[in-house]
Amino acid sequence: MRHDRFDVLIRGGTVATATEVFKADVGIKGEEIFAIGHDLGRGDREIDANGMLVLPGGVDPHVHIEQVSANGILNADSWESGTTAAAFGGTTTVIAFAAQHVGMSLARVVEDYSALARKGAIIDYCFHMILADPTEEALTLDLPKLIREGHSSIKLFMTYDRLRVSDESILDVLLVAKETGASVCFHAESSGMISWMSKHLLAAGFSQPVYHPLSHPRLAEADAIDRLVKLSALVDHPIIIFHVSTAEGAAIIRRARGDNLKIFGETCPQYLFMDAGDLQKPGLEAAKWMCSPPPRTVDDQEALWNALDRGDLQLVSSDHAPYRFDTGGKLRNGDKSNFKEIANGIPGIEARLPLLFDAMVSKGRLGLDKFVELTSTAPAKLFNLHPRKGSIAIGADADIVVWDAERRVTLTDETMHDRTGYTPYRGREVQGWPQIVLRRGKVIIQDGERHDEPGSGRFVTRSRMPESTGWLASHVAQHMASLK
């Protein structure tokens, strides 16, 4: 019998990590996990987890919170509401976006978004830097400095007129990332294909949201991912493809990884649980189900599940992009809005883990350890948050969720705690629900109530990958060797 005294003791639960499942107590001192074992002693606060699962808090590596779109639309969530919804859904760390638009200083953008998060977040957070204006100043001064300060990931767009960057600029950014140890993530769709299809659909009068999937042809994703694989290979630097939606996209990533290229992929619940038929709604109602890339087919869902099972794709994020169904959000141009004018994005920060738990654990799709891996451990590792985040291990932050694996909940618009006003998953019943959520050892969600204040979440500094040098010299050496 151990006689340690802990600040918090989670007693008698079934602990799950990405590699094993076992029954144990978890003892917390301060903000960290101090001990894992049997009969650990006493806690100043004890949580009875008998019959419950004890899992690491979710890490959602792709969320849009209090972000202004390139079209000037502020999404529905503040940092308080967005991170509150995340916490109720079992997520304890998010990676959001500091979104630069053309003409903006990247350094100022990051500081402005950081100020909003410091004021409102109730869970821990960090940022991907959206780079829409890769000027010489941004590439040579701002990016290296911000990466040194712990903002070690960048997002680039291959589509959208106000955001997309050229192939040459992508190479420039990849080289800076290689030299400074940052990761680079992509929205991978062919801009030309989307613009061309949209132009012809609108000209023919097919303007309602139901036609949105046609405006983003599946070939646009495959073309863009294929091009990115080649760009990544040229610079020899890892890339991460966000929100893979098609079987073809997943297959390209699989082939690239089979060729030992450093390509990683993410998908989202909207591509695992929704399809284009979900947009078959009257009038503008379908705008609530509009996101980019759009949901595809049931066959694509199956291909993506298989890709997750094989390890071709490593992450499932929410891509939470909340826009209200009004003129301040989705319907900026009122009842005359066409699919090209409607803000793209759906809420999902709270529903992500319950949907995946239901499918993977309750229905037995991939299992409990794979659930932990895809939703916590893998994103923490890929974005340099591990071992502090993403696992239940001694010395890690005590970000822990006690799950009731038997509880059944029907998702409704009223169930969610974000400020969008609707969920695209309404009416779905899930089995398994987070009952108690701890962030760094403090209970922040219990009995359906929040127990901490805005601003209690912290910015998490992320380490850089090892720096690479001699890129050009290596290429020259390879070339000269090939001539011999």
C-alpha positions as CSV (number, residue, x, y, z in Angstrom):
1,M,0.0,0.0,0.0
2,R,1.4,3.4,-1.0
3,H,0.9,6.3,1.4
4,D,1.5,9.2,-0.9
5,R,-0.6,12.3,-0.6
6,F,-1.8,13.9,-3.9
7,D,-3.5,17.1,-4.7
8,V,-5.9,15.1,-6.9
9,L,-6.3,11.3,-7.0
10,I,-8.3,9.6,-9.8
11,R,-9.1,6.3,-8.3
12,G,-10.0,2.9,-9.8
13,G,-10.5,3.9,-13.5
14,T,-9.4,2.1,-16.7
15,V,-6.5,4.2,-18.1
16,A,-5.9,4.2,-21.9
17,T,-2.9,5.4,-23.8
18,A,-2.1,5.0,-27.5
19,T,-0.4,1.7,-26.8
20,E,-2.1,0.1,-23.8
21,V,-5.2,-0.1,-21.6
22,F,-4.9,-1.0,-17.9
23,K,-6.7,-0.4,-14.6
24,A,-4.9,2.1,-12.3
25,D,-5.1,5.1,-10.1
26,V,-3.6,8.4,-11.3
27,G,-2.1,10.7,-8.8
28,I,-1.6,14.4,-9.5
29,K,0.7,16.9,-7.8
30,G,0.5,20.5,-8.9
31,E,-0.2,20.5,-12.6
32,E,1.5,17.2,-13.5
33,I,0.8,13.5,-13.3
34,F,3.0,12.3,-10.5
35,A,2.2,8.6,-10.2
36,I,0.3,5.8,-12.0
37,G,-0.4,2.6,-10.2
38,H,-2.5,0.7,-7.7
39,D,-3.4,1.8,-4.2
40,L,-1.7,5.1,-4.5
41,G,-2.7,6.6,-1.2
42,R,-4.9,9.6,-0.7
43,G,-5.8,12.8,-2.4
44,D,-6.9,16.2,-1.2
45,R,-9.5,15.7,-3.9
46,E,-10.5,12.2,-5.0
47,I,-12.4,11.3,-8.1
48,D,-14.1,7.9,-8.2
49,A,-13.5,6.6,-11.7
50,N,-14.6,3.0,-11.1
51,G,-16.4,1.8,-14.2
52,M,-15.1,4.8,-16.2
53,L,-12.3,5.3,-18.7
54,V,-9.4,7.7,-17.9
55,L,-8.1,9.2,-21.1
56,P,-5.7,12.0,-22.0
57,G,-7.4,15.2,-22.9
58,G,-8.0,15.7,-26.6
59,V,-5.6,17.7,-28.7
60,D,-7.4,19.4,-31.6
61,P,-4.8,20.6,-34.0
62,H,-7.1,22.5,-36.4
63,V,-9.6,25.0,-35.1
64,H,-10.7,28.5,-36.1
65,I,-11.5,30.7,-33.0
66,E,-12.3,34.4,-33.0
67,Q,-10.8,34.5,-36.5
68,V,-11.5,37.0,-39.3
69,S,-11.9,35.4,-42.7
70,A,-10.2,36.7,-45.8
71,N,-13.7,38.2,-46.7
72,G,-13.8,40.1,-43.4
73,I,-16.3,37.8,-41.6
74,L,-15.6,37.2,-37.9
75,N,-16.6,33.7,-36.9
76,A,-19.1,33.0,-34.2
77,D,-16.9,32.0,-31.3
78,S,-14.9,34.1,-28.9
79,W,-11.9,32.4,-27.2
80,E,-14.1,31.8,-24.2
81,S,-17.0,30.2,-26.0
82,G,-14.8,28.2,-28.4
83,T,-12.6,26.7,-25.7
84,T,-15.5,26.1,-23.4
85,A,-17.2,24.0,-26.1
86,A,-13.9,22.2,-26.6
87,A,-13.6,21.4,-22.9
88,F,-17.2,20.1,-22.7
89,G,-16.3,17.8,-25.6
90,G,-13.1,16.5,-23.8
91,T,-10.5,18.6,-25.6
92,T,-7.9,20.3,-23.4
93,T,-5.5,21.7,-26.0
94,V,-6.2,23.4,-29.3
95,I,-4.0,24.7,-32.1
96,A,-5.9,27.7,-33.6
97,F,-4.9,30.1,-36.3
98,A,-3.2,33.5,-36.4
99,A,-4.5,34.6,-39.8
100,Q,-2.4,37.0,-41.8
101,H,-4.1,38.7,-44.8
102,V,-2.3,40.5,-47.6
103,G,-0.6,43.7,-46.4
104,M,-0.6,42.7,-42.7
105,S,2.5,42.3,-40.5
106,L,2.8,38.7,-39.5
107,A,4.3,39.6,-36.2
108,R,1.5,42.0,-35.4
109,V,-1.1,39.4,-36.4
110,V,0.3,36.8,-34.0
111,E,0.4,39.3,-31.2
112,D,-3.2,40.4,-31.8
113,Y,-4.5,36.8,-31.8
114,S,-2.4,36.0,-28.8
115,A,-4.0,38.9,-26.9
116,L,-7.5,37.5,-27.6
117,A,-6.5,34.0,-26.4
118,R,-4.9,35.3,-23.2
119,K,-8.1,37.0,-22.3
120,G,-10.6,34.3,-23.1
121,A,-9.1,30.7,-23.3
122,I,-10.0,28.2,-20.6
123,I,-7.9,25.4,-22.1
124,D,-4.3,25.5,-23.3
125,Y,-3.5,26.7,-26.8
126,C,-1.0,27.5,-29.5
127,F,-1.1,28.8,-33.1
128,H,-0.5,27.9,-36.7
129,M,0.5,31.0,-38.5
130,I,-1.5,31.5,-41.7
131,L,0.9,33.1,-44.2
132,A,-1.0,34.8,-47.1
133,D,1.6,37.4,-47.9
134,P,5.1,35.8,-48.0
135,T,7.1,39.0,-48.4
136,E,10.8,39.2,-47.9
137,E,10.2,40.7,-44.4
138,A,7.9,37.9,-43.5
139,L,10.3,35.2,-44.7
140,T,13.6,36.6,-43.4
141,L,12.6,38.4,-40.2
142,D,9.1,37.6,-38.9
143,L,8.9,33.8,-39.5
144,P,12.3,32.9,-38.0
145,K,11.7,35.1,-34.9
146,L,8.2,33.7,-34.3
147,I,9.4,30.2,-34.8
148,R,12.1,30.8,-32.2
149,E,9.4,32.1,-29.8
150,G,7.5,28.8,-30.1
151,H,5.1,29.3,-32.9
152,S,6.5,26.4,-34.9
153,S,3.9,25.7,-37.5
154,I,2.7,27.5,-40.7
155,K,-0.4,27.1,-42.8
156,L,-0.5,27.9,-46.5
157,F,-3.5,27.9,-48.9
158,M,-3.4,26.7,-52.5
159,T,-6.9,28.2,-53.2
160,Y,-9.0,31.3,-52.4
161,D,-8.1,34.5,-54.2
162,R,-7.1,36.4,-51.0
163,L,-5.1,33.6,-49.4
164,R,-3.5,31.3,-52.0
165,V,0.2,31.4,-52.6
166,S,2.2,30.4,-55.7
167,D,4.2,27.2,-56.0
168,E,7.4,29.3,-55.9
169,S,6.3,30.9,-52.6
170,I,5.5,27.5,-51.2
171,L,9.0,26.5,-51.9
172,D,10.3,29.6,-50.3
173,V,8.3,28.9,-47.1
174,L,9.4,25.2,-47.1
175,L,13.0,26.3,-47.2
176,V,12.6,28.7,-44.3
177,A,10.8,26.0,-42.4
178,K,13.6,23.5,-43.1
179,E,16.2,25.9,-41.9
180,T,14.3,26.9,-38.7
181,G,12.7,23.6,-37.8
182,A,9.0,24.5,-38.4
183,S,6.2,22.3,-39.8
184,V,4.1,23.4,-42.8
185,C,0.4,22.6,-43.2
186,F,-1.7,23.0,-46.4
187,H,-5.2,23.5,-47.6
188,A,-4.7,21.4,-50.7
189,E,-7.2,22.2,-53.5
190,S,-6.5,23.3,-57.1
191,S,-7.6,27.0,-57.3
192,G,-8.0,26.9,-61.1
193,M,-10.4,23.9,-61.1
194,I,-12.6,25.4,-58.3
195,S,-12.8,28.8,-60.0
196,W,-13.6,27.3,-63.4
197,M,-16.3,25.0,-62.0
198,S,-17.8,27.8,-59.9
199,K,-17.9,30.2,-62.9
200,H,-19.8,27.6,-65.1
201,L,-22.2,26.5,-62.4
202,L,-23.2,30.1,-61.5
203,A,-23.5,31.1,-65.2
204,A,-25.9,28.2,-65.7
205,G,-28.0,29.3,-62.7
206,F,-26.9,26.5,-60.3
207,S,-26.2,28.9,-57.4
208,Q,-27.8,27.3,-54.3
209,P,-25.6,25.6,-51.5
210,V,-26.6,22.2,-52.7
211,Y,-24.2,22.7,-55.7
212,H,-21.3,23.6,-53.5
213,P,-19.8,20.1,-53.7
214,L,-19.8,20.3,-57.5
215,S,-17.8,23.5,-57.3
216,H,-15.0,21.7,-55.5
217,P,-14.3,18.7,-57.8
218,R,-12.6,15.8,-56.1
219,L,-9.8,16.1,-58.8
220,A,-9.0,19.5,-57.3
221,E,-7.8,17.8,-54.1
222,A,-5.9,15.0,-55.9
223,D,-4.1,17.5,-58.2
224,A,-3.1,19.8,-55.3
225,I,-1.9,17.0,-53.1
226,D,0.1,15.4,-55.9
227,R,1.8,18.8,-56.6
228,L,2.6,19.3,-52.9
229,V,4.2,15.9,-52.7
230,K,6.6,17.0,-55.4
231,L,7.3,20.4,-53.9
232,S,8.0,18.7,-50.5
233,A,10.4,16.3,-52.2
234,L,12.3,19.1,-53.9
235,V,13.1,20.8,-50.6
236,D,13.1,17.5,-48.6
237,H,11.0,18.9,-45.8
238,P,7.9,17.3,-44.2
239,I,4.4,18.6,-44.9
240,I,1.0,18.0,-43.4
241,I,-2.1,17.9,-45.6
242,F,-5.2,19.2,-43.8
243,H,-8.7,17.9,-44.2
244,V,-8.2,15.1,-46.7
245,S,-11.7,14.3,-48.1
246,T,-11.3,11.9,-51.0
247,A,-10.1,8.3,-51.6
248,E,-7.7,9.7,-54.3
249,G,-6.2,12.2,-51.9
250,A,-5.5,9.5,-49.3
251,A,-4.1,7.2,-51.9
252,I,-1.6,9.8,-53.1
253,I,-0.4,10.3,-49.5
254,R,-0.1,6.5,-49.1
255,R,2.0,6.2,-52.2
256,A,4.2,9.1,-51.1
257,R,4.8,7.6,-47.7
258,G,5.6,4.3,-49.3
259,D,8.3,6.1,-51.2
260,N,9.7,7.3,-47.9
261,L,8.6,10.9,-48.4
262,K,7.7,12.9,-45.3
263,I,4.0,13.4,-45.9
264,F,1.4,13.4,-43.2
265,G,-2.4,13.7,-43.5
266,E,-5.4,14.7,-41.5
267,T,-9.1,14.2,-42.0
268,C,-12.1,15.4,-40.0
269,P,-15.4,14.1,-38.7
270,Q,-17.3,15.8,-41.6
271,Y,-15.6,13.5,-44.0
272,L,-16.1,10.4,-41.9
273,F,-19.7,11.0,-40.9
274,M,-21.2,13.3,-43.6
275,D,-21.5,13.0,-47.4
276,A,-22.7,15.3,-50.2
277,G,-26.3,14.1,-49.6
278,D,-26.3,16.1,-46.3
279,L,-26.5,19.2,-48.4
280,Q,-29.7,18.1,-50.0
281,K,-31.7,20.7,-48.0
282,P,-34.2,23.2,-49.3
283,G,-33.1,26.7,-50.2
284,L,-30.3,28.2,-48.1
285,E,-30.7,25.7,-45.3
286,A,-27.9,23.6,-46.8
287,A,-25.4,26.4,-46.0
288,K,-25.2,25.0,-42.5
289,W,-23.5,21.9,-44.0
290,M,-21.1,23.8,-46.3
291,C,-17.4,23.4,-45.7
292,S,-14.3,23.2,-47.9
293,P,-13.4,20.7,-49.1
294,P,-17.0,19.5,-49.1
295,P,-18.2,16.1,-47.8
296,R,-17.9,13.5,-50.5
297,T,-19.4,10.0,-50.8
298,V,-20.0,7.0,-48.6
299,D,-17.2,5.2,-50.5
300,D,-14.8,8.1,-49.6
301,Q,-15.8,7.7,-45.9
302,E,-14.8,4.1,-46.0
303,A,-11.5,4.9,-47.8
304,L,-10.6,7.5,-45.1
305,W,-11.4,5.1,-42.3
306,N,-9.2,2.5,-43.9
307,A,-6.4,5.1,-44.3
308,L,-6.6,5.9,-40.6
309,D,-6.5,2.3,-39.7
310,R,-3.4,1.7,-41.9
311,G,-1.6,4.9,-40.7
312,D,-1.7,6.6,-44.1
313,L,-3.5,9.5,-42.3
314,Q,-2.4,10.3,-38.7
315,L,-4.9,12.9,-37.4
316,V,-8.6,13.6,-37.0
317,S,-9.2,17.3,-36.2
318,S,-12.4,19.2,-36.0
319,D,-11.6,22.0,-38.4
320,H,-14.0,23.9,-36.2
321,A,-15.1,26.9,-38.4
322,P,-18.2,28.4,-36.8
323,Y,-20.3,30.9,-38.8
324,R,-23.8,31.8,-37.6
325,F,-26.7,31.3,-40.0
326,D,-27.4,35.0,-40.4
327,T,-26.1,38.0,-42.3
328,G,-23.2,38.4,-39.9
329,G,-22.1,34.8,-40.7
330,K,-23.1,32.4,-43.5
331,L,-25.6,34.7,-45.2
332,R,-23.6,37.9,-45.7
333,N,-25.7,38.7,-48.8
334,G,-29.0,37.7,-47.2
335,D,-31.5,35.4,-49.0
336,K,-29.8,36.1,-52.3
337,S,-26.5,34.5,-51.2
338,N,-25.1,32.0,-53.7
339,F,-22.7,29.2,-52.8
340,K,-19.7,31.2,-53.8
341,E,-20.7,34.0,-51.3
342,I,-21.5,31.8,-48.3
343,A,-18.8,31.5,-45.7
344,N,-17.3,28.0,-45.7
345,G,-17.0,26.1,-42.5
346,I,-19.0,24.1,-39.9
347,P,-18.8,23.9,-36.1
348,G,-17.4,20.7,-34.6
349,I,-15.0,21.4,-31.7
350,E,-17.3,19.8,-29.1
351,A,-18.7,17.0,-31.2
352,R,-15.4,15.7,-32.5
353,L,-14.4,13.3,-29.6
354,P,-17.9,12.0,-28.9
355,L,-18.5,11.2,-32.6
356,L,-15.2,9.4,-32.9
357,F,-15.5,7.6,-29.5
358,D,-18.9,6.3,-30.6
359,A,-17.6,5.0,-33.9
360,M,-14.2,3.8,-32.8
361,V,-14.8,2.5,-29.3
362,S,-18.5,1.9,-28.8
363,K,-19.1,0.5,-32.3
364,G,-15.7,-1.1,-32.3
365,R,-14.4,0.5,-35.5
366,L,-10.7,0.9,-34.6
367,G,-10.5,0.5,-30.8
368,L,-9.7,2.5,-27.8
369,D,-6.0,2.8,-28.2
370,K,-6.4,4.0,-31.8
371,F,-8.9,6.6,-30.6
372,V,-6.4,8.0,-28.1
373,E,-3.7,7.9,-30.7
374,L,-5.6,9.8,-33.4
375,T,-7.2,12.4,-31.2
376,S,-4.5,13.1,-28.6
377,T,-1.1,11.5,-28.9
378,A,-0.4,11.7,-32.6
379,P,-1.3,15.4,-32.9
380,A,0.7,16.2,-29.8
381,K,3.7,14.4,-31.3
382,L,3.4,15.8,-34.8
383,F,3.1,19.4,-33.6
384,N,5.8,19.2,-30.9
385,L,3.5,19.2,-27.9
386,H,4.5,15.8,-26.7
387,P,5.4,14.5,-24.0
388,R,3.8,17.5,-22.2
389,K,0.5,16.9,-23.9
390,G,-1.3,13.9,-25.5
391,S,-0.7,11.1,-23.1
392,I,-1.2,9.9,-19.5
393,A,2.4,9.5,-18.4
394,I,4.4,10.6,-15.3
395,G,5.6,14.1,-15.8
396,A,3.0,15.0,-18.4
397,D,0.5,17.8,-17.8
398,A,-2.5,16.4,-16.0
399,D,-4.9,17.0,-18.9
400,I,-7.3,14.1,-18.2
401,V,-10.8,13.2,-19.2
402,V,-13.0,10.7,-17.3
403,W,-15.3,9.1,-19.8
404,D,-18.6,7.3,-19.2
405,A,-18.4,4.7,-22.0
406,E,-22.1,3.8,-21.5
407,R,-23.8,7.2,-21.5
408,R,-25.9,7.9,-24.6
409,V,-26.4,11.4,-25.8
410,T,-28.4,12.7,-28.8
411,L,-26.6,15.7,-30.3
412,T,-28.9,18.7,-30.7
413,D,-28.3,22.4,-31.5
414,E,-28.9,23.0,-27.8
415,T,-26.3,20.4,-26.7
416,M,-23.4,22.4,-28.0
417,H,-21.7,25.2,-26.1
418,D,-20.2,27.2,-29.0
419,R,-22.0,30.2,-30.3
420,T,-22.9,29.0,-33.8
421,G,-26.5,28.2,-33.0
422,Y,-26.6,24.8,-34.8
423,T,-24.6,21.6,-35.2
424,P,-24.5,19.7,-38.5
425,Y,-24.6,16.5,-36.5
426,R,-28.0,17.2,-34.8
427,G,-30.1,14.1,-34.3
428,R,-27.2,11.7,-34.1
429,E,-27.0,9.5,-31.0
430,V,-23.6,8.7,-29.6
431,Q,-22.5,6.3,-26.9
432,G,-19.7,7.6,-24.7
433,W,-19.4,11.0,-23.2
434,P,-16.8,13.0,-21.2
435,Q,-18.0,13.3,-17.6
436,I,-15.1,15.1,-15.9
437,V,-12.4,17.2,-17.6
438,L,-9.1,18.2,-15.9
439,R,-6.8,20.8,-17.4
440,R,-3.3,20.7,-15.7
441,G,-4.8,19.0,-12.7
442,K,-7.7,21.3,-12.2
443,V,-11.3,20.1,-12.7
444,I,-12.8,22.5,-15.3
445,I,-15.8,20.5,-16.4
446,Q,-18.0,18.4,-14.1
447,D,-21.7,17.6,-13.8
448,G,-22.4,19.7,-16.9
449,E,-20.9,22.8,-15.4
450,R,-17.7,24.8,-16.2
451,H,-15.5,25.5,-13.2
452,D,-12.8,27.9,-14.3
453,E,-12.6,31.4,-15.6
454,P,-11.7,32.9,-19.0
455,G,-8.0,33.4,-19.4
456,S,-7.0,30.4,-17.3
457,G,-5.8,28.6,-20.4
458,R,-2.1,29.0,-21.3
459,F,-0.1,29.4,-24.4
460,V,2.1,26.3,-25.0
461,T,5.5,27.0,-26.4
462,R,6.4,24.3,-28.9
463,S,9.9,23.2,-29.6
464,R,11.3,23.2,-33.1
465,M,12.3,20.2,-35.1
466,P,16.1,19.8,-35.5
467,E,17.4,22.4,-37.9
468,S,18.6,21.3,-41.3
469,T,21.5,23.0,-43.1
470,G,23.3,22.6,-46.4
471,W,20.1,22.2,-48.6
472,L,21.6,23.7,-51.7
473,A,25.0,22.0,-51.2
474,S,23.2,18.7,-50.9
475,H,21.4,19.2,-54.2
476,V,24.6,20.2,-56.0
477,A,26.4,17.2,-54.6
478,Q,23.7,14.8,-55.8
479,H,23.8,16.4,-59.2
480,M,27.6,16.1,-59.5
481,A,27.5,12.5,-58.3
482,S,24.9,11.7,-61.0
483,L,27.3,12.9,-63.7
484,K,30.0,10.5,-62.7
